C-alpha cells in the first residue's frame, strides 16, 4: 500500500467533504436568502451537506486517478442479510431504550397524554380523534417499515463518503505496510465518527440562529453519539463488504431519533435527552458501540 498516496486521498476527500458544505453554510448564513426565508435556507444547507460526501468520493477518485473499484455498492444480501437486519432494528431498540432511561431519570419530563404528538395532529381532525397512544404505535410502525427504507436512499450519499470511502482509507493508513487488522479498523471507525460529527457543526450553528438558542456545548456532546453510531455502521460495512447496511442504519437512526420526543413534557434537555444525541438518550448507542469496539470478533478481518 502506497502510504503517501493514501494520505493524499484522505486529505483531498476531506477537503471536498468539508470545504463545499462549510463554505455553502457560511454563504447561506450571510445571504439575504437567510434573512428572508430562514427555514428554506436551512433546508438548502441540509441538502448541500447530505449531497457532499458522495461528491467528495467521486471527486477524489477523479483527481487522484484512483478508478472506480471498491465502491461497495454490491448489496451481497444473501450472504449478509443479518447485517441488514441488525442495522435496521438496532437503532430502533437503542432509541427506545435510551428514551426510556431518560424518562426514568426525569419522570417530570414524561407526558403520558402525548401532548407534543397531539399538537402535531391538531390540524388534522381525523387524526385528532384517534387515541394518541394508538397514533404513536402507528407512527412508530410507519417509521420502522416505511420511513427507514426511504431514509436509506437519502442516507446512501453520506455513507458512500464516510463508510464506503473514508473508512477503508483510514484503515489502510493505520495499518501502514501491514495488512488491514482489527486495531486499524477500530481506530478508523472511531475517527470517522469524530470527523462525521465535526462535519455537522455548521448546521448546528445555523439551527441556533433559527431557534435563538445556545449551541455550546451540544456540538461536543454530539460527538459521543456520532462515534457510537460510527462503530455500529463501520462494523456492518466491513463485515458485509457493502455500504447498504450502513445506509440502512443511518436511515433508521434518522427516522427513529424523534420518537422519544413525542413523550416529552416541557422543554427538552439537549445535552441529556430524550433524543439519542443526548448523553442519556444515546446511552444504549454508547453501550452497543463499546461492546462492538472491544469485541474480539467484531472488527476481526476475514
Buried (B, 14 or more C-beta within 10 A) or exposed (E): EEEEEBEBBBEBBBBBBBEBBBEBBBEBBEEEBBEEEBEEBBEBBBEBBBBBBBBBBBBBBEBBEBEEEEBBEEBBEEEBEEBBEBBBBBBBEBBBBBBBBBBEEBEEBBBEEBBBBBEBBEEEEEBEEBEBEEBBEEBBEEBBEEBBBEBBEBBBBBBBBBBBBBBBBBBBBBBEEEEBBBEBBBBBBBBBBEBBBBBBBBBBBBBBBEEEEEBEEBBEBBBBBBBBBBBBBBBBBBBBBBBBBBBBBBBBBBBBBBBBBBBBBEEBBBBBBBBBBBBBBBBBBBBBBEEBBEEEEBBEEE
